[in-house]
Amino acid sequence: EELPPPVKRLRETIMQAARDADFEALRPLIGTGPGRTQLSFGVVEGDPIDFLRSQSGDPEGYEILAILLEVMEAGYAIYDPGTPNELYVWPYFVATSLETLTPKQRVELFELVTAGDLEQMRAFGAYIFYRVGITPDGQWRFFVAGD
């Protein structure tokens, strides 16, 4: 299915910033105030870029950009299509049963997570690694991990 132009543009912009290792290119996309991109299920205080860097396994924060890029390169799911709550979500694993993945889908999933991560998700009952949500009008709603 073809992405709406605003979604496609934002996706490409996010991916380019990640490829370029350019945190500052993400800053205006994240925004400020109540409409700011959700980066955690908890409260994010202070600078959102500093928070993103802090979520990375390396001290400079580049791992989180690689994760963001990998997530955005995966297929997507559409939540609540045709409603005011419509949302494009990457990767599509958030809307797929982990128990029914085909061998090809498992390979795709292992591009994002380890076998240990998959076992934790199976125990939880759902995909809980990083995911991205974008509205049809091109607003970046979230980049979160967890439940």
Residue frames as qw, qx, qy, qz and C-alpha x, y, z in Angstrom:
[[0.000, 0.890, 0.456, 0.000, 0.00, 0.00, 0.00],
 [0.404, 0.505, -0.023, 0.762, 1.27, 3.46, -0.85],
 [0.339, -0.456, -0.461, 0.682, 1.97, 5.82, 2.03],
 [0.115, 0.946, 0.304, -0.005, 0.22, 9.21, 2.05],
 [0.513, 0.652, -0.125, 0.544, 2.67, 11.89, 0.84],
 [0.256, -0.816, 0.290, -0.428, 3.03, 13.59, 4.27],
 [0.882, -0.388, 0.266, -0.033, 3.81, 10.23, 5.92],
 [0.875, 0.321, 0.064, 0.357, 6.25, 9.31, 3.17],
 [0.272, 0.798, -0.190, 0.504, 8.04, 12.67, 3.43],
 [0.490, -0.736, 0.342, -0.319, 8.39, 12.49, 7.21],
 [0.963, -0.147, 0.206, 0.091, 9.56, 8.88, 7.07],
 [0.744, 0.490, -0.024, 0.453, 12.23, 9.78, 4.51],
 [0.012, 0.836, -0.242, 0.492, 13.32, 12.82, 6.52],
 [0.729, -0.582, 0.313, -0.179, 13.65, 10.78, 9.74],
 [0.959, 0.055, 0.169, 0.220, 15.55, 8.05, 7.93],
 [0.551, 0.671, -0.117, 0.481, 17.94, 10.53, 6.31],
 [0.271, -0.817, 0.320, -0.395, 18.67, 12.18, 9.65],
 [0.872, -0.373, 0.314, -0.038, 19.42, 8.75, 11.13],
 [0.875, 0.342, 0.080, 0.333, 21.64, 7.79, 8.17],
 [0.333, 0.752, -0.167, 0.544, 23.51, 11.08, 8.50],
 [0.592, -0.296, -0.526, 0.533, 23.88, 10.61, 12.28],
 [0.052, 0.347, 0.014, 0.936, 22.32, 14.07, 12.58],
 [0.188, -0.472, -0.757, 0.410, 20.48, 14.41, 15.88],
 [0.039, 0.395, 0.142, -0.907, 19.84, 18.08, 15.26],
 [0.278, -0.014, -0.603, -0.747, 17.88, 17.27, 12.08],
 [0.335, -0.387, -0.859, -0.027, 15.50, 15.29, 14.32],
 [0.110, -0.254, -0.488, 0.828, 14.94, 18.17, 16.76],
 [0.347, 0.129, -0.069, -0.926, 12.34, 20.10, 14.69],
 [0.531, -0.088, -0.732, -0.418, 10.59, 16.82, 13.81],
 [0.356, -0.262, -0.806, 0.395, 10.23, 15.93, 17.50],
 [0.194, -0.707, -0.301, -0.610, 8.84, 19.36, 18.27],
 [0.099, 0.126, -0.587, 0.794, 7.97, 20.87, 21.63],
 [0.466, -0.096, 0.211, -0.854, 5.05, 21.16, 23.98],
 [0.703, 0.043, 0.561, -0.434, 2.02, 18.89, 24.14],
 [0.827, 0.505, -0.034, -0.246, 2.34, 17.85, 20.49],
 [0.007, -0.694, 0.717, 0.068, 5.95, 16.72, 20.96],
 [0.733, 0.188, -0.637, -0.144, 6.90, 13.22, 19.81],
 [0.802, -0.512, 0.207, -0.227, 6.51, 10.72, 22.64],
 [0.437, 0.585, -0.671, 0.129, 9.93, 9.22, 23.37],
 [0.142, 0.108, -0.895, 0.408, 9.06, 7.26, 26.50],
 [0.456, -0.547, -0.655, -0.253, 6.04, 5.89, 28.34],
 [0.471, -0.577, -0.386, 0.545, 7.39, 7.84, 31.31],
 [0.042, 0.981, 0.082, -0.172, 8.08, 11.54, 31.62],
 [0.706, 0.265, 0.067, 0.654, 10.90, 12.94, 29.49],
 [0.219, -0.932, -0.098, 0.270, 12.35, 15.99, 31.19],
 [0.333, -0.622, 0.404, 0.583, 14.86, 18.25, 29.57],
 [0.280, 0.559, -0.501, -0.598, 16.22, 18.09, 26.08],
 [0.920, 0.187, 0.193, -0.285, 14.64, 15.36, 23.90],
 [0.671, 0.593, -0.438, 0.075, 17.88, 14.84, 21.98],
 [0.070, -0.528, 0.747, -0.399, 19.79, 14.27, 25.21],
 [0.754, -0.085, 0.486, -0.434, 17.09, 11.78, 26.19],
 [0.886, 0.417, -0.125, -0.158, 17.42, 9.92, 22.87],
 [0.404, 0.621, -0.629, 0.237, 21.18, 9.73, 23.27],
 [0.357, -0.419, 0.689, -0.472, 20.73, 8.38, 26.81],
 [0.885, 0.080, 0.269, -0.372, 18.66, 5.47, 25.45],
 [0.712, 0.568, -0.411, -0.044, 21.54, 4.29, 23.31],
 [0.944, -0.271, -0.029, 0.188, 24.00, 1.56, 24.22],
 [0.658, 0.216, -0.050, 0.720, 26.95, 3.68, 23.14],
 [0.297, -0.539, -0.314, 0.722, 27.98, 6.93, 24.87],
 [0.036, -0.151, 0.291, 0.944, 27.52, 9.10, 21.77],
 [0.513, 0.375, 0.438, -0.637, 24.00, 7.84, 21.08],
 [0.318, 0.382, -0.596, -0.631, 24.49, 6.48, 17.58],
 [0.045, 0.093, 0.995, 0.010, 23.03, 3.06, 18.34],
 [0.303, 0.527, 0.597, -0.523, 19.60, 4.65, 18.86],
 [0.371, 0.589, -0.256, -0.671, 19.83, 6.23, 15.40],
 [0.160, 0.220, -0.911, -0.310, 20.64, 2.82, 13.92],
 [0.158, 0.312, 0.896, -0.273, 17.63, 1.35, 15.70],
 [0.349, 0.607, 0.231, -0.675, 15.43, 4.17, 14.44],
 [0.313, 0.486, -0.573, -0.581, 16.64, 3.58, 10.89],
 [0.059, 0.043, -0.991, -0.109, 16.14, -0.19, 11.09],
 [0.259, 0.437, 0.726, -0.463, 12.64, 0.24, 12.48],
 [0.383, 0.643, 0.030, -0.662, 11.70, 2.68, 9.71],
 [0.214, 0.395, -0.758, -0.473, 13.12, 0.36, 7.03],
 [0.189, 0.149, 0.964, -0.116, 10.75, -2.42, 8.12],
 [0.160, -0.458, -0.681, -0.549, 7.23, -2.79, 6.84],
 [0.181, -0.103, 0.349, -0.914, 4.42, -0.88, 8.53],
 [0.051, -0.482, -0.874, 0.046, 0.93, -1.45, 9.86],
 [0.177, -0.376, -0.159, -0.895, -2.04, 0.90, 9.69],
 [0.083, -0.313, -0.801, 0.504, -3.99, 1.33, 12.90],
 [0.208, 0.640, 0.525, -0.521, -7.63, 2.49, 12.78],
 [0.224, 0.063, 0.549, 0.803, -7.68, 3.09, 9.00],
 [0.096, -0.514, -0.572, -0.632, -10.22, 5.64, 7.81],
 [0.429, -0.777, -0.450, 0.096, -10.85, 7.04, 11.29],
 [0.025, -0.953, 0.149, -0.262, -9.63, 10.22, 12.98],
 [0.634, -0.643, 0.428, 0.029, -7.20, 7.99, 14.93],
 [0.901, 0.411, -0.045, 0.132, -5.54, 6.50, 11.82],
 [0.327, -0.812, 0.468, 0.121, -1.85, 5.89, 12.41],
 [0.803, 0.460, -0.371, 0.073, 1.02, 4.38, 10.41],
 [0.627, -0.668, 0.392, -0.086, 3.23, 2.28, 12.69],
 [0.663, 0.497, -0.550, 0.105, 6.66, 0.74, 12.07],
 [0.135, 0.187, -0.875, -0.426, 7.52, -2.08, 12.25],
 [0.658, -0.143, -0.393, -0.627, 4.45, -4.08, 11.34],
 [0.465, -0.023, -0.850, 0.248, 5.36, -6.61, 14.03],
 [0.166, -0.028, 0.497, -0.851, 3.45, -4.44, 16.52],
 [0.675, 0.141, 0.065, -0.721, 0.25, -5.63, 14.82],
 [0.722, 0.248, -0.611, -0.210, 1.31, -9.24, 14.20],
 [0.881, -0.428, 0.145, -0.141, 1.19, -12.30, 16.40],
 [0.026, -0.701, 0.711, 0.046, 4.74, -13.38, 17.13],
 [0.627, -0.102, 0.762, -0.129, 3.52, -16.99, 17.26],
 [0.737, 0.513, 0.436, -0.063, 2.40, -17.00, 13.64],
 [0.091, 0.809, -0.398, -0.423, 5.43, -15.42, 11.98],
 [0.913, 0.404, -0.050, 0.029, 6.61, -17.12, 8.81],
 [0.806, -0.189, 0.094, 0.552, 10.29, -18.03, 8.49],
 [0.395, 0.520, 0.171, 0.738, 10.80, -14.96, 6.27],
 [0.293, -0.847, -0.113, -0.428, 9.14, -12.71, 8.86],
 [0.792, -0.566, -0.018, 0.228, 11.35, -14.16, 11.59],
 [0.669, 0.125, 0.110, 0.724, 14.43, -13.22, 9.58],
 [0.057, 0.714, 0.172, 0.676, 12.99, -9.70, 9.21],
 [0.578, -0.790, -0.109, -0.172, 12.35, -9.53, 12.93],
 [0.829, -0.345, 0.029, 0.439, 15.89, -10.69, 13.71],
 [0.437, 0.515, 0.061, 0.735, 17.15, -7.65, 11.79],
 [0.244, -0.746, -0.003, -0.619, 15.69, -5.66, 14.72],
 [0.644, -0.593, 0.322, -0.360, 15.99, -7.88, 17.77],
 [0.091, 0.411, -0.905, 0.065, 17.96, -10.82, 19.14],
 [0.562, -0.187, -0.784, -0.185, 16.62, -14.31, 19.81],
 [0.275, -0.235, -0.689, 0.629, 16.67, -13.45, 23.53],
 [0.226, 0.124, 0.080, -0.963, 14.56, -10.35, 22.84],
 [0.543, -0.070, -0.578, -0.606, 12.08, -12.46, 20.90],
 [0.477, -0.235, -0.829, 0.175, 11.74, -14.91, 23.80],
 [0.065, -0.239, -0.479, 0.842, 11.05, -12.02, 26.18],
 [0.380, 0.090, -0.199, -0.899, 8.40, -10.69, 23.79],
 [0.546, -0.143, -0.764, -0.312, 6.79, -14.11, 23.48],
 [0.328, -0.270, -0.762, 0.489, 6.65, -14.33, 27.27],
 [0.108, 0.258, 0.235, -0.931, 5.05, -10.89, 27.36],
 [0.439, 0.513, 0.730, -0.109, 2.72, -11.75, 24.49],
 [0.403, 0.890, 0.213, -0.010, 3.55, -8.96, 22.04],
 [0.606, 0.415, -0.028, 0.678, 6.27, -7.06, 20.19],
 [0.381, -0.885, -0.206, 0.170, 7.69, -4.55, 22.70],
 [0.588, -0.124, 0.156, 0.784, 10.87, -3.29, 21.02],
 [0.012, -0.413, 0.041, 0.910, 11.10, 0.18, 19.46],
 [0.313, 0.576, 0.710, 0.258, 8.31, 1.41, 17.22],
 [0.063, -0.156, 0.108, 0.980, 7.42, 4.61, 15.38],
 [0.232, 0.656, 0.714, -0.079, 4.01, 6.13, 14.76],
 [0.077, -0.123, 0.245, 0.959, 3.16, 8.80, 12.19],
 [0.413, 0.552, 0.507, -0.516, -0.26, 10.38, 11.56],
 [0.592, 0.535, 0.529, 0.288, -1.66, 10.62, 8.01],
 [0.185, 0.974, 0.074, 0.104, -0.90, 14.36, 8.00],
 [0.658, 0.482, -0.314, 0.485, 2.77, 13.72, 8.78],
 [0.345, -0.763, 0.341, -0.427, 3.08, 14.26, 12.53],
 [0.521, 0.231, -0.780, 0.257, 5.61, 12.08, 14.34],
 [0.677, -0.579, -0.138, -0.433, 3.59, 10.76, 17.29],
 [0.733, -0.592, 0.327, -0.075, 6.02, 8.39, 18.97],
 [0.626, 0.448, -0.619, 0.153, 9.33, 6.54, 19.02],
 [0.572, -0.526, 0.441, -0.449, 9.06, 4.25, 22.03],
 [0.508, 0.146, -0.849, 0.012, 9.95, 0.82, 23.33],
 [0.102, -0.019, 0.795, -0.598, 8.24, -1.25, 25.98],
 [0.084, -0.509, -0.845, -0.139, 4.62, -1.82, 26.78]]
